[in-house]
């Protein structure tokens, strides 16, 4: 019996028609579809492909044991997630070793701040694994602003909002264009970092890029003290132009 393949399927930022043709083809021919989700939720990746999964395909939800219940810098957080990924890998490996192909749904691009990379590193060399790249959420976010993110020789930096404030300040001050992800409750810290770097007036906040409810706001005009999970802050570059 030949070994099946595990496919990490980049779904793009949130609209099903922003998937690649290759990803769409693999999904429509899938017999096994796996995806991450919070307990009790559909999961964003699963919601994106509603109506596209073939009838009769087996679904394999992988439910996170924790999300924000434990601080990410707590050693117990790493232990719990490592055990979770090990269990997910065992399920996927068993299917592949039984000759079954498995599609794993991934928001955005599988190799860009995605959970799939934790499966990939554990599966690589054990069973065949292939990755289908996808449009990232940040690409959809800057497109939603209607303004190019980089010009000429602009340097762009991507920063997680979870970084310490002083690291955010250094990253923002040292770049021409900035993308900040993973904000949520870290928004007040980001505001302070932008102010220290002298970039507050240049910042935008995009909520739910390429999804229902997309909203684009200058950060100065954003009244909230927290931002939804699917939010990205942007500072556009202003570099060399012909």
C-alpha positions in Angstrom: 0.0 0.0 0.0 1.4 3.4 -1.0 1.6 6.1 1.7 -0.9 9.0 1.5 0.1 12.7 1.5 -0.7 15.4 4.0 -1.4 18.7 2.3 -1.2 22.0 4.1 -3.8 24.0 2.2 -3.4 27.8 2.3 -6.9 29.2 2.0 -5.9 32.9 1.8 -7.2 35.7 4.0 -10.9 34.8 4.3 -12.7 34.8 1.0 -13.1 31.5 -0.7 -12.5 32.9 -4.2 -9.0 34.1 -3.1 -7.8 30.5 -2.8 -5.4 29.4 -5.5 -6.6 27.1 -8.3 -4.4 24.3 -7.0 -5.8 24.6 -3.4 -9.4 24.6 -4.7 -8.7 21.5 -6.8 -7.2 19.6 -3.9 -10.0 20.6 -1.6 -12.8 19.5 -4.0 -11.1 16.1 -4.5 -10.4 15.5 -0.8 -11.5 12.4 1.1 -10.2 13.7 4.5 -10.3 17.3 5.6 -8.7 18.4 8.9 -8.7 21.8 10.5 -8.0 23.7 13.7 -10.7 25.3 15.8 -11.5 26.5 19.3 -13.7 24.1 21.3 -17.4 24.9 20.5 -16.6 27.0 17.4 -16.8 26.2 13.7 -13.3 27.5 13.1 -12.4 30.2 10.6 -10.7 27.9 8.2 -13.7 25.6 8.1 -16.0 28.6 7.6 -14.1 29.8 4.6 -14.7 26.5 2.7 -18.3 26.0 3.6 -20.0 24.4 0.6 -16.7 23.3 -1.0 -16.0 20.1 0.9 -17.0 17.1 -1.2 -20.0 15.1 0.1 -18.9 12.1 2.0 -15.5 13.5 2.9 -14.5 12.8 6.5 -13.8 15.8 8.6 -11.2 15.9 11.4 -11.5 18.9 13.7 -8.4 19.6 15.8 -9.5 21.5 18.9 -7.0 23.7 20.6 -6.7 22.8 24.3 -5.9 26.4 25.2 -6.0 29.8 23.4 -5.6 32.7 25.8 -6.4 30.9 29.1 -2.7 30.5 29.8 -0.2 33.3 29.1 1.9 32.2 26.1 5.2 32.8 28.0 4.1 30.3 30.7 6.1 27.1 30.4 2.8 25.1 30.9 1.4 26.7 27.7 4.2 25.3 25.6 3.8 21.8 27.2 0.1 21.7 26.6 0.4 22.8 23.0 3.3 20.4 22.3 1.2 17.5 23.5 -1.7 18.7 21.4 0.4 18.9 18.2 1.8 15.5 18.9 -1.7 14.0 19.2 -2.8 15.8 15.9 0.3 14.4 14.1 -0.4 10.9 15.3 -3.9 11.1 13.8 -2.7 12.5 10.5 0.2 10.1 10.3 -2.1 7.1 10.8 -4.3 8.2 7.9 -1.4 8.8 5.6 0.2 5.5 6.5 -3.1 3.8 5.7 -2.8 5.2 2.2 -5.2 8.1 2.7 -4.5 11.7 1.5 -5.4 14.4 4.0 -6.0 18.1 3.4 -5.3 20.4 6.3 -7.1 23.7 6.0 -4.9 26.7 6.9 -5.9 30.4 7.1 -3.7 32.6 5.1 -0.4 31.0 4.2 0.6 27.8 6.1 4.2 28.9 6.7 3.3 32.4 7.9 2.4 32.4 11.6 0.2 29.4 11.1 -0.5 26.4 13.3 0.2 24.0 10.4 4.0 24.6 10.6 4.0 22.8 14.0 2.5 19.7 12.2 4.8 20.1 9.2 8.0 20.0 11.2 6.8 16.8 13.1 5.5 15.1 9.9 8.4 15.9 7.5 10.5 12.9 6.8 7.8 10.6 8.3 5.1 10.8 5.7 4.9 12.9 2.5 3.9 16.5 3.2 3.2 19.2 0.7 2.3 22.8 1.2 0.1 25.0 -1.0 0.9 28.6 -0.3 -1.9 31.2 0.2 -2.4 34.9 0.2 -1.6 36.3 3.6 -4.0 38.3 5.7 -1.6 41.2 5.7 -1.7 41.3 1.9 -5.5 41.5 2.0 -5.2 44.2 4.7 -3.0 46.6 2.8 -5.0 46.0 -0.3 -8.1 47.0 1.6 -6.6 50.4 2.5 -6.3 51.2 -1.3 -2.6 52.3 -0.8 0.5 50.4 -1.7 2.5 49.2 1.3 6.0 49.6 -0.1 7.6 51.8 -2.7 11.1 51.7 -4.3 13.6 50.7 -1.6 11.3 50.7 1.4 12.1 48.2 4.1 9.0 46.5 5.5 8.9 44.9 8.9 6.3 42.4 10.3 5.9 42.6 14.1 3.8 40.5 16.4 1.9 42.7 18.8 2.8 40.3 21.6 6.4 41.7 21.6 7.6 43.8 24.5 6.9 47.5 24.0 10.6 48.4 23.6 11.0 45.9 20.8 7.9 47.2 19.1 9.4 50.7 19.3 12.7 49.6 17.8 11.0 47.6 15.0 8.7 50.5 14.0 11.4 53.1 14.2 13.7 51.0 12.1 11.4 50.3 9.2 9.7 52.3 6.4 6.6 50.2 6.2 5.2 48.2 9.2 2.7 45.4 9.6 1.6 44.5 13.1 -0.3 41.3 13.7 -1.6 39.5 16.8 -2.8 42.6 18.5 -6.1 42.1 20.4 -5.6 43.3 24.0 -2.1 44.6 23.0 -3.5 47.5 21.1 -2.8 50.1 23.9 0.9 49.0 23.9 1.0 49.4 20.1 -0.4 52.9 20.4 2.4 53.8 22.8 5.0 52.2 20.7 3.8 54.1 17.6 3.8 57.4 19.5 7.4 56.8 20.7 8.5 56.0 17.2 6.7 59.1 15.8 4.4 57.1 13.5 1.0 57.4 15.2 -0.5 59.6 12.5 0.5 57.1 9.8 -1.1 54.0 11.2 -4.2 52.2 10.0 -6.2 49.4 11.5 -7.9 46.8 9.2 -10.4 44.4 10.8 -11.5 41.2 9.0 -9.6 41.9 5.8 -11.3 40.1 2.8 -14.0 38.8 5.2 -17.6 39.8 5.9 -17.4 42.8 8.2 -14.2 44.2 6.8 -13.4 47.6 8.2 -10.6 50.1 7.5 -9.9 52.8 10.1 -7.1 55.3 10.8 -5.8 54.2 14.1 -6.2 57.7 15.5 -9.9 57.4 14.8 -10.3 53.9 16.3 -12.0 54.2 19.7 -11.5 50.7 21.0 -9.0 49.6 23.5 -8.8 46.1 22.1 -9.0 44.9 18.5 -10.6 41.7 17.1 -8.4 38.7 16.6 -8.5 39.2 12.8 -7.1 42.7 12.9 -3.9 44.0 11.4 -2.2 47.4 11.9 -0.3 49.0 9.0 2.1 51.9 8.4 2.6 52.5 4.7 6.0 53.2 3.2 6.6 56.4 1.4 9.8 55.5 -0.6 11.3 56.2 -4.0 8.9 56.7 -6.9 9.6 57.6 -10.5 
